[in-house]
């Protein structure tokens, strides 16, 4: 029987868990931003802070890779996972920023379904990251993320159909479409993260 021995640098797993926790924070702020009566300038400021903290964690992962001789799994996979997590935060930050910049007063109720998907994806991803160290019980994570992404796609198409139904002014359609696409981008980015985790688990099994 062949054995593989690899030094364990737990700091990588801690940093990935930290990065995923930023996404939980970001998804929560996005939900706040969508709520009626929200202080959007204040929420957007908190989102900028959260995005900055997420960037710092991403930089910390990259620095750790560059300064570590033996990594817990392939360097390229570490870079990809760090980048994927960062992309999710960027998409959510963009959605919040667009709502503020476009001064959108009333958001269609249907958008809440997309935000709920993002929040669930964030929770699942945060729960999955600590399991990377053992590489166990991860298949349910990427299967559920894929299911949520499919549900998000269906919701996205329904929202677009509603936007182009003639109920909205042309300028309002353009503004809302940008927000909806940022939300969809965030959901797609979560699926990308899940796919990367699956690839890592297959390689390490």
C-alpha positions as CSV (number, residue, x, y, z in Angstrom):
1,X,0.0,0.0,0.0
2,X,1.3,3.4,-0.9
3,X,1.2,6.3,1.6
4,X,1.4,10.0,0.8
5,X,2.8,12.2,3.5
6,X,2.3,15.9,3.2
7,X,3.0,18.5,5.9
8,X,-0.3,20.1,7.1
9,X,-0.3,23.8,7.1
10,X,-3.6,24.5,8.9
11,X,-3.4,28.2,8.2
12,X,-4.6,27.6,4.6
13,X,-7.8,26.0,5.8
14,X,-8.3,28.8,8.4
15,X,-7.9,31.4,5.7
16,X,-10.3,29.7,3.3
17,X,-12.9,29.4,6.2
18,X,-12.3,33.1,6.9
19,X,-12.8,34.0,3.2
20,X,-16.1,32.1,3.1
21,X,-17.3,33.8,6.3
22,X,-16.8,37.1,4.5
23,X,-19.3,35.9,2.0
24,X,-21.9,35.2,4.7
25,X,-21.4,38.8,5.8
26,X,-21.7,40.1,2.3
27,X,-24.8,38.1,1.5
28,X,-26.4,39.5,4.7
29,X,-25.5,43.0,3.8
30,X,-27.0,42.5,0.4
31,X,-30.3,41.3,2.0
32,X,-30.2,44.5,4.1
33,X,-29.7,46.6,1.0
34,X,-32.8,45.1,-0.6
35,X,-35.0,45.7,2.3
36,X,-37.6,48.5,2.2
37,X,-36.5,51.5,4.3
38,X,-32.9,50.5,4.4
39,X,-30.3,53.2,5.0
40,X,-28.6,52.3,1.8
41,X,-25.6,54.6,2.2
42,X,-24.8,53.1,5.5
43,X,-25.2,49.5,4.3
44,X,-23.1,50.3,1.2
45,X,-20.3,51.7,3.4
46,X,-20.4,48.5,5.5
47,X,-20.3,46.4,2.3
48,X,-17.2,48.3,1.1
49,X,-15.5,47.5,4.4
50,X,-16.5,43.9,4.2
51,X,-15.2,43.7,0.6
52,X,-11.9,45.3,1.7
53,X,-11.6,42.7,4.5
54,X,-12.3,39.9,2.0
55,X,-9.6,41.3,-0.3
56,X,-7.1,41.2,2.6
57,X,-7.9,37.6,3.3
58,X,-7.4,36.8,-0.4
59,X,-4.0,38.6,-0.3
60,X,-3.1,36.6,2.8
61,X,-3.8,33.3,1.0
62,X,-1.6,34.4,-1.9
63,X,1.2,35.5,0.3
64,X,1.0,32.2,2.2
65,X,1.2,30.2,-1.1
66,X,4.2,32.2,-2.2
67,X,6.0,31.8,1.1
68,X,5.2,28.1,1.7
69,X,7.5,25.3,0.2
70,X,4.9,22.5,0.5
71,X,1.2,23.4,0.2
72,X,-1.7,21.2,1.4
73,X,-2.9,20.8,-2.2
74,X,-1.9,22.0,-5.6
75,X,-0.8,25.7,-5.7
76,X,-2.9,26.3,-8.8
77,X,-6.0,25.0,-7.0
78,X,-5.3,27.2,-4.0
79,X,-5.0,30.3,-6.3
80,X,-8.2,29.3,-8.1
81,X,-10.2,28.8,-4.9
82,X,-9.0,32.0,-3.4
83,X,-9.8,33.9,-6.6
84,X,-13.2,32.2,-6.9
85,X,-14.2,33.2,-3.4
86,X,-13.1,36.7,-4.1
87,X,-15.2,36.9,-7.3
88,X,-18.3,36.1,-5.3
89,X,-17.7,39.0,-2.9
90,X,-17.0,41.3,-5.9
91,X,-20.3,40.4,-7.5
92,X,-22.3,41.1,-4.3
93,X,-20.4,44.3,-3.7
94,X,-21.3,45.4,-7.3
95,X,-25.0,44.7,-6.7
96,X,-25.0,46.8,-3.6
97,X,-23.0,49.6,-5.2
98,X,-25.3,49.7,-8.3
99,X,-28.4,50.0,-6.1
100,X,-26.9,53.0,-4.4
101,X,-25.4,54.6,-7.5
102,X,-28.6,54.2,-9.6
103,X,-30.7,55.5,-6.7
104,X,-33.2,52.6,-7.2
105,X,-36.0,53.3,-4.8
106,X,-38.2,50.2,-5.4
107,X,-36.7,46.8,-6.1
108,X,-39.0,44.1,-7.6
109,X,-40.0,41.5,-4.9
110,X,-38.7,38.8,-7.2
111,X,-35.1,39.8,-6.5
112,X,-35.5,38.6,-3.0
113,X,-35.4,35.0,-4.3
114,X,-32.0,35.6,-5.8
115,X,-30.7,37.1,-2.6
116,X,-32.0,34.1,-0.7
117,X,-30.1,31.8,-3.0
118,X,-27.0,33.8,-2.4
119,X,-27.4,33.6,1.3
120,X,-27.9,29.9,1.2
121,X,-24.9,29.4,-1.0
122,X,-22.8,31.5,1.4
123,X,-23.9,29.4,4.4
124,X,-23.1,26.2,2.6
125,X,-19.7,27.4,1.4
126,X,-18.8,28.6,4.9
127,X,-19.8,25.2,6.3
128,X,-17.8,23.4,3.5
129,X,-14.5,25.2,3.8
130,X,-13.4,23.6,7.2
131,X,-14.1,20.2,5.7
132,X,-11.3,20.7,3.1
133,X,-8.7,19.6,5.5
134,X,-10.2,16.1,5.8
135,X,-11.6,16.1,2.3
136,X,-14.7,14.3,3.5
137,X,-18.4,14.9,3.2
138,X,-18.0,17.5,0.5
139,X,-20.1,15.9,-2.3
140,X,-23.4,17.1,-0.7
141,X,-22.0,20.6,-0.7
142,X,-21.3,20.9,-4.5
143,X,-24.5,18.9,-5.4
144,X,-26.6,21.4,-3.4
145,X,-24.8,24.4,-4.8
146,X,-25.5,23.1,-8.3
147,X,-29.1,22.7,-7.5
148,X,-29.3,26.2,-6.1
149,X,-27.6,27.6,-9.2
150,X,-30.2,25.9,-11.4
151,X,-33.0,27.4,-9.3
152,X,-31.3,30.8,-9.5
153,X,-31.1,30.5,-13.3
154,X,-34.9,29.8,-13.5
155,X,-35.5,32.8,-11.2
156,X,-33.2,35.0,-13.3
157,X,-35.1,34.2,-16.5
158,X,-38.5,34.9,-14.8
159,X,-37.1,38.2,-13.5
160,X,-35.9,39.3,-16.9
161,X,-39.2,38.4,-18.5
162,X,-41.0,40.6,-15.9
163,X,-38.6,43.5,-16.5
164,X,-39.3,43.4,-20.2
165,X,-43.1,42.9,-19.8
166,X,-43.7,46.6,-20.4
167,X,-44.5,47.4,-16.7
168,X,-41.3,49.4,-16.3
169,X,-39.8,52.5,-17.9
170,X,-36.9,51.8,-20.2
171,X,-34.3,53.5,-18.0
172,X,-35.6,51.6,-15.0
173,X,-35.3,48.4,-16.9
174,X,-31.6,49.1,-17.7
175,X,-30.8,49.9,-14.1
176,X,-32.6,46.9,-12.7
177,X,-31.1,44.6,-15.3
178,X,-27.6,45.5,-14.2
179,X,-28.5,44.7,-10.6
180,X,-30.1,41.4,-11.5
181,X,-27.1,40.4,-13.6
182,X,-24.8,41.1,-10.7
183,X,-26.9,38.9,-8.5
184,X,-26.8,36.2,-11.1
185,X,-23.1,36.6,-11.4
186,X,-22.7,36.0,-7.7
187,X,-24.7,32.8,-7.9
188,X,-22.6,31.6,-10.9
189,X,-19.5,32.4,-9.0
190,X,-20.6,30.3,-6.0
191,X,-21.0,27.4,-8.5
192,X,-17.5,28.0,-9.8
193,X,-16.2,27.7,-6.2
194,X,-18.1,24.5,-5.7
195,X,-16.6,23.1,-8.9
196,X,-13.1,24.0,-7.8
197,X,-13.7,22.2,-4.5
198,X,-14.9,19.2,-6.3
199,X,-11.8,19.2,-8.5
200,X,-9.6,19.4,-5.4
201,X,-11.4,16.6,-3.7
202,X,-11.1,14.3,-6.7
203,X,-7.4,15.0,-7.0
204,X,-6.8,14.4,-3.3
205,X,-8.9,11.3,-3.0
